[in-house]
Amino acid sequence: MAEAAYGQSTSRALGTFATLLVEDPGTLPAARDLLGEELTAIDAACSRFRPDSELRRVCAAGGRPVPVSRLFAEALSVALAAARLTGGDVDPTCGQALVCLGYDRDFASARQDTGSLRRLPAPGGGWRGVLVDADHREVTVPDGVLLDLGATAKALAADRAAARIAAVTGRGVLVNLGGDISVAGPSPAGGWLVGIADDANFDTTPVTVEPQQVVTITGGGLATSSVLGRTWRRGDMRLHHIIDPRTGMPARSCWRTVTVAAATCVDANVASTAAILRGERAVSWLEGLGLPARLVRHDGSSVRVSRWPGPGGAG
């Protein structure tokens, strides 16, 4: 959400929407070009669906080390750090599980197939065997492991784009990639207003979304993870994209949506995803980290953590 005086642009990217807000409308063309460059680069590096992506290349190398770009090394390092910090809850080696569940191509196409699954997925947990050699910029992925960097790579793209746009233009910017939000540069008076939706799905857009709360952010990142955002049916099974690495199946959580604010969009995304997986334990975990969060149950009731504003308050 923003005042009309801001420069704004929305487009499709990375299988979702990409919304850009700039404090100075005059910087919008340059900011849009910079965001496009970042999104093109992250897609070429980290896409699970592009046969020419670096991700596909390292996963097809049969366990041999592969030279990679600086961006891919960064994206994979971020994903592995997320796995370490969450005890393996946020696991980048669940790509094969998603393929077995039918999410084997761009989501808009994959959800059209409602036939029964041919085989059930195996658990993840292979992230400890993935190696990043920072000195030589080489990556080794164990044979048979398929990476999926979708969540953390999208958040990283938001952080990188916001920081780059602010550095080039010297003005405030907000980047929103399908609910992964990063802000940088001087914030508008009163901060950026962001609507929080509890029940958004894949077809929801910034125009059609109905926020249940509006919050204010002046720096860092905000991320929402949801079991409703990307859902599909295969046979009589209703599936979603947040995978429990212990089973290889979609997480069975008491939360339908978790929104977290943190110092970066990557940090917020990792925490919100892990909270879905941790269920009731997520409340004390987030409190211990001091991360403001709003967790919404399937009946619509919510729990607020660590200074998250109450209903009606922008905070």
C-alpha positions as CSV (number, residue, x, y, z in Angstrom):
1,M,0.0,0.0,0.0
2,A,1.3,3.5,-0.8
3,E,0.3,7.1,-1.4
4,A,-0.3,8.0,-5.0
5,A,2.7,10.3,-5.0
6,Y,5.0,7.3,-4.9
7,G,6.3,5.7,-8.0
8,Q,4.9,2.2,-8.4
9,S,5.3,-0.6,-10.8
10,T,4.0,-4.2,-10.7
11,S,4.8,-7.1,-13.1
12,R,5.1,-10.9,-13.1
13,A,8.5,-12.4,-12.2
14,L,9.8,-15.6,-10.6
15,G,6.4,-17.2,-10.8
16,T,4.7,-14.5,-8.8
17,F,4.2,-10.7,-8.8
18,A,6.9,-8.2,-8.3
19,T,5.9,-4.8,-6.9
20,L,8.3,-1.9,-6.8
21,L,7.6,1.3,-4.8
22,V,10.0,4.3,-4.9
23,E,9.8,7.4,-2.8
24,D,10.7,9.6,-5.7
25,P,8.6,8.9,-8.8
26,G,11.4,10.3,-11.0
27,T,13.6,7.3,-10.0
28,L,11.1,4.7,-11.1
29,P,12.5,4.0,-14.6
30,A,16.0,3.4,-13.3
31,A,14.7,1.4,-10.3
32,R,12.6,-0.7,-12.6
33,D,15.6,-1.5,-14.8
34,L,17.7,-2.4,-11.8
35,L,15.0,-4.7,-10.3
36,G,14.6,-6.4,-13.7
37,E,18.4,-7.1,-13.9
38,E,18.4,-8.6,-10.4
39,L,15.3,-10.8,-11.2
40,T,16.8,-12.0,-14.5
41,A,20.1,-12.9,-12.8
42,I,18.5,-14.8,-9.9
43,D,16.3,-16.7,-12.3
44,A,19.2,-17.7,-14.5
45,A,21.2,-18.8,-11.4
46,C,18.5,-20.5,-9.2
47,S,15.5,-21.6,-11.3
48,R,14.6,-25.3,-10.8
49,F,12.6,-25.2,-14.0
50,R,15.1,-23.7,-16.5
51,P,17.3,-26.4,-18.1
52,D,20.1,-23.9,-18.6
53,S,20.1,-22.6,-15.0
54,E,23.2,-23.0,-12.7
55,L,21.1,-24.9,-10.2
56,R,20.2,-27.5,-12.8
57,R,23.8,-27.7,-13.9
58,V,25.3,-28.4,-10.5
59,C,22.5,-30.9,-9.7
60,A,23.3,-32.8,-12.9
61,A,27.0,-33.1,-12.3
62,G,26.8,-36.4,-10.6
63,G,28.5,-35.3,-7.4
64,R,31.4,-33.5,-9.1
65,P,32.5,-29.9,-8.2
66,V,31.1,-27.3,-10.7
67,P,32.4,-23.7,-11.1
68,V,29.5,-21.3,-10.4
69,S,28.8,-17.5,-10.5
70,R,29.3,-15.3,-7.5
71,L,25.5,-14.9,-7.3
72,F,24.7,-18.6,-7.3
73,A,27.4,-19.2,-4.6
74,E,25.8,-16.5,-2.5
75,A,22.3,-17.9,-3.0
76,L,23.3,-21.4,-2.1
77,S,25.3,-20.2,0.9
78,V,22.2,-18.4,2.1
79,A,20.1,-21.5,1.7
80,L,22.6,-23.7,3.6
81,A,22.9,-21.1,6.4
82,A,19.1,-21.2,6.7
83,A,19.3,-25.0,7.1
84,R,21.9,-24.7,9.8
85,L,20.1,-22.0,11.7
86,T,16.8,-23.9,11.7
87,G,18.2,-27.4,12.4
88,G,17.3,-28.5,8.9
89,D,13.7,-27.3,9.0
90,V,14.3,-25.0,6.0
91,D,16.0,-27.5,3.8
92,P,17.2,-26.7,0.2
93,T,17.5,-30.3,-0.7
94,C,13.7,-31.0,-1.0
95,G,13.6,-30.4,-4.7
96,Q,13.0,-34.1,-5.5
97,A,10.2,-34.3,-3.1
98,L,8.4,-31.4,-4.9
99,V,9.0,-33.1,-8.2
100,C,7.4,-36.3,-6.8
101,L,4.4,-34.3,-5.6
102,G,3.8,-32.8,-9.0
103,Y,5.5,-29.4,-8.6
104,D,7.9,-30.3,-11.4
105,R,7.4,-27.2,-13.7
106,D,6.3,-23.6,-13.4
107,F,3.5,-23.6,-10.8
108,A,0.9,-22.1,-13.1
109,S,1.3,-25.2,-15.4
110,A,2.0,-27.8,-12.7
111,R,-1.3,-27.2,-10.9
112,Q,-3.3,-27.9,-14.0
113,D,-2.3,-31.6,-13.7
114,T,-4.6,-33.2,-11.1
115,G,-3.8,-36.9,-11.8
116,S,-2.8,-39.2,-9.0
117,L,0.8,-39.2,-7.9
118,R,3.0,-41.9,-9.4
119,R,5.1,-42.2,-6.3
120,L,5.4,-40.6,-2.9
121,P,8.4,-38.5,-2.1
122,A,11.3,-39.4,0.1
123,P,12.5,-37.3,3.0
124,G,15.0,-34.5,2.5
125,G,17.9,-33.9,4.8
126,G,20.8,-34.0,2.3
127,W,21.9,-30.4,2.9
128,R,24.9,-31.3,4.9
129,G,26.4,-33.0,1.9
130,V,26.2,-29.9,-0.3
131,L,29.5,-28.1,-0.4
132,V,30.4,-24.5,-1.4
133,D,34.1,-23.8,-1.9
134,A,34.1,-20.0,-1.6
135,D,37.8,-19.6,-2.5
136,H,37.5,-21.4,-5.8
137,R,33.8,-20.6,-6.3
138,E,32.8,-24.2,-6.8
139,V,29.8,-26.1,-5.7
140,T,29.4,-29.9,-5.1
141,V,25.9,-31.4,-4.9
142,P,25.7,-35.1,-4.0
143,D,24.5,-37.3,-6.9
144,G,20.7,-37.7,-6.8
145,V,20.1,-34.5,-4.8
146,L,17.9,-31.9,-6.4
147,L,18.1,-28.4,-4.9
148,D,15.1,-26.1,-4.5
149,L,16.2,-22.5,-3.5
150,G,12.8,-21.0,-4.3
151,A,12.0,-19.4,-0.9
152,T,15.4,-18.0,0.1
153,A,16.5,-17.1,-3.4
154,K,13.4,-14.9,-3.8
155,A,14.0,-13.2,-0.5
156,L,17.6,-12.7,-1.4
157,A,16.6,-11.1,-4.7
158,A,14.4,-8.7,-2.8
159,D,17.2,-7.7,-0.5
160,R,19.7,-7.3,-3.3
161,A,17.4,-5.3,-5.5
162,A,16.3,-2.9,-2.7
163,A,19.9,-2.3,-1.6
164,R,21.1,-1.7,-5.2
165,I,18.3,0.6,-6.1
166,A,18.7,2.7,-2.9
167,A,22.5,2.9,-3.5
168,V,22.1,4.0,-7.2
169,T,19.2,6.4,-6.7
170,G,19.9,7.6,-3.2
171,R,16.2,7.4,-2.4
172,G,13.9,5.1,-0.5
173,V,12.6,1.9,-2.1
174,L,10.3,-1.0,-1.3
175,V,10.6,-4.3,-3.2
176,N,7.8,-6.9,-2.8
177,L,8.3,-10.3,-4.5
178,G,5.1,-12.2,-3.8
179,G,5.1,-11.3,-0.1
180,D,8.8,-11.2,0.4
181,I,9.4,-7.5,1.1
182,S,12.7,-5.6,1.5
183,V,13.1,-1.8,2.1
184,A,16.2,0.3,1.8
185,G,17.2,3.9,1.7
186,P,15.4,6.7,3.5
187,S,11.9,5.7,4.4
188,P,8.9,8.0,3.7
189,A,7.6,10.1,6.5
190,G,5.8,7.6,8.8
191,G,7.4,4.6,7.0
192,W,6.0,2.3,4.3
193,L,2.5,1.0,4.9
194,V,2.2,-2.8,4.1
195,G,-1.0,-4.7,4.1
196,I,-0.9,-8.2,5.7
197,A,-3.2,-10.8,4.1
198,D,-4.1,-14.0,6.0
199,D,-5.7,-16.0,3.2
200,A,-4.0,-15.0,-0.1
201,N,-3.6,-17.7,-2.7
202,F,-1.6,-18.0,-5.9
203,D,-4.2,-16.0,-7.9
204,T,-4.2,-13.1,-5.5
205,T,-2.6,-9.9,-6.8
206,P,-1.8,-6.6,-5.0
207,V,-5.0,-5.3,-6.5
208,T,-7.3,-8.1,-5.3
209,V,-5.7,-8.8,-1.9
210,E,-7.8,-7.9,1.2
211,P,-5.4,-7.1,4.0
212,Q,-6.5,-8.0,7.6
213,Q,-4.0,-5.6,9.0
214,V,-1.7,-2.8,7.9
215,V,1.7,-2.4,9.5
216,T,4.5,0.2,9.0
217,I,8.1,-0.7,8.3
218,T,11.0,1.7,8.0
219,G,13.9,-0.7,7.3
220,G,14.8,-4.4,6.9
221,G,12.5,-7.0,5.7
222,L,9.1,-8.6,6.1
223,A,8.1,-12.0,4.8
224,T,4.9,-14.1,4.8
225,S,4.9,-17.9,4.5
226,S,1.6,-19.6,3.9
227,V,0.2,-23.1,3.3
228,L,-2.5,-21.4,1.1
229,G,-0.3,-19.6,-1.3
230,R,0.7,-22.4,-3.6
231,T,-1.7,-25.3,-3.3
232,W,-2.7,-28.0,-5.8
233,R,-4.5,-31.3,-6.0
234,R,-3.1,-34.6,-7.2
235,G,-5.8,-37.3,-7.1
236,D,-7.5,-37.0,-3.7
237,M,-4.6,-35.2,-2.1
238,R,-4.5,-31.5,-1.4
239,L,-0.8,-30.4,-1.4
240,H,1.2,-27.2,-0.8
241,H,4.8,-26.2,-1.3
242,I,6.2,-26.0,2.2
243,I,7.9,-29.4,2.6
244,D,8.6,-31.1,5.9
245,P,12.1,-32.5,5.3
246,R,11.5,-35.4,7.7
247,T,8.7,-36.8,5.5
248,G,9.1,-35.2,2.1
249,M,5.4,-34.3,2.4
250,P,3.8,-30.9,2.8
251,A,4.0,-29.7,6.3
252,R,1.0,-30.3,8.5
253,S,0.9,-27.1,10.6
254,C,-1.4,-25.4,13.0
255,W,-0.7,-22.2,11.2
256,R,-2.1,-21.2,7.8
257,T,0.0,-18.0,7.6
258,V,3.0,-16.6,9.4
259,T,4.4,-13.1,8.9
260,V,7.8,-12.1,10.4
261,A,9.7,-8.8,10.5
262,A,13.5,-9.0,10.6
263,A,16.7,-7.2,9.7
264,T,16.6,-8.6,6.2
265,C,14.0,-10.2,4.0
266,V,16.1,-13.4,4.0
267,D,16.0,-13.5,7.8
268,A,12.3,-12.9,7.8
269,N,11.6,-15.5,5.2
270,V,13.7,-18.2,7.0
271,A,11.9,-17.5,10.2
272,S,8.4,-17.5,8.7
273,T,9.0,-20.7,6.9
274,A,10.5,-22.4,9.9
275,A,7.6,-21.2,12.0
276,I,5.1,-23.0,9.7
277,L,7.1,-26.2,10.1
278,R,7.5,-25.9,13.9
279,G,3.9,-25.4,14.6
280,E,3.0,-24.5,18.2
281,R,6.7,-24.5,19.1
282,A,7.2,-21.5,16.8
283,V,5.7,-19.0,19.3
284,S,8.4,-19.5,22.0
285,W,11.1,-19.8,19.3
286,L,10.2,-16.5,17.7
287,E,9.9,-14.9,21.1
288,G,13.4,-16.1,22.0
289,L,14.7,-14.5,18.8
290,G,12.9,-11.3,19.5
291,L,11.4,-11.3,16.0
292,P,8.0,-9.5,15.7
293,A,5.6,-12.0,14.1
294,R,1.9,-12.7,13.5
295,L,0.8,-16.3,13.3
296,V,-2.6,-17.1,12.0
297,R,-4.4,-20.4,12.7
298,H,-6.7,-22.1,10.2
299,D,-9.8,-20.8,12.0
300,G,-8.5,-17.2,11.5
301,S,-7.5,-16.6,15.1
302,S,-4.0,-15.1,15.5
303,V,-1.1,-14.9,17.9
304,R,1.2,-11.9,18.0
305,V,4.8,-12.1,19.1
306,S,7.5,-9.7,20.2
307,R,5.9,-6.2,19.7
308,W,3.9,-7.1,16.7
309,P,1.1,-4.4,16.7
310,G,-2.4,-5.3,17.8
311,P,-5.5,-5.1,15.6
312,G,-6.0,-1.7,14.1
313,G,-2.5,-0.5,14.9
314,A,0.1,0.2,12.3
315,G,3.0,-0.3,14.7
